[in-house]
């Protein structure tokens, strides 16, 4: 798993999705304060491939964090 900035300067999270949604739920979340988290994507991408999720920060957000939450269905 890694993070990067895309061509537009937006934060992205890149990870390998190893399991289907029937086995695990992958949720990418974003926050500006590490307290309140918003879901960006649930079960994105294709099993067996790298997945890239790009943040859509609210206007005026200067600090952003992304995390990958993996849970059983």
N, C-alpha and C positions, 0 to 999 in steps of 0.2 A: 504494500500500500504506500502511496506517496501523494504529495500535493504539489501543485504547480500553478502558475498563472497562465491563462490562455492568451491568445493574440490581442484580446481586448482588455487585458489586465484583470480579468475576473479569476477568483480562486477556484481551482478544480481539485477534486479528489479522484484518484485513480486506484482501482483495486481489481483483483482477480476474483471473479464470481465462480466458486467451485461447486455450489449445490443448488438444486432447483428449489422453487418456492415451497414445494411440498415438504422439504426437509428443514430449511432455514429461511427466515425472513431477513433480507438485507434492507436496512433503512439508512439513507444518508441524511444527516441533520446538520443545520447551520445555526450559529449563534453569534451575537455581538458582545455577549457578556459572560459566557460560560455558565449561565444560570438558566436562561430561557432558550429552549431548542425548538426549531421549526423543521418539520420533515420537508426535504427537497425532493426525494424520490424513494419509492418503495419497490424492491425487486427490479432494479433497472438492469438493462443489458441482457446478455445471453450467457447461459451457463457454459463454463469452459473457456471464457474469453475475458480480456481486460475490459473494465467498464470505466468510463469517465463521466463524472457528474459535475456540472458547473454551477457555482453559486449565483443566485440572483439577489444581491443585497438590496435592502431598502435604501431609498435616497438619503444621502448624508451619512451612511454608515462608514466609519473609518477603520474599524477593526472587525475582522470576521474569523470565525473558527468553523471547521468542518469536522464531523466525526462519522464513523461507520458503526452502526449498531446492528449486531447480528443476534437474532433470537429464534428459538424454536417456534413453529407456526401455532 
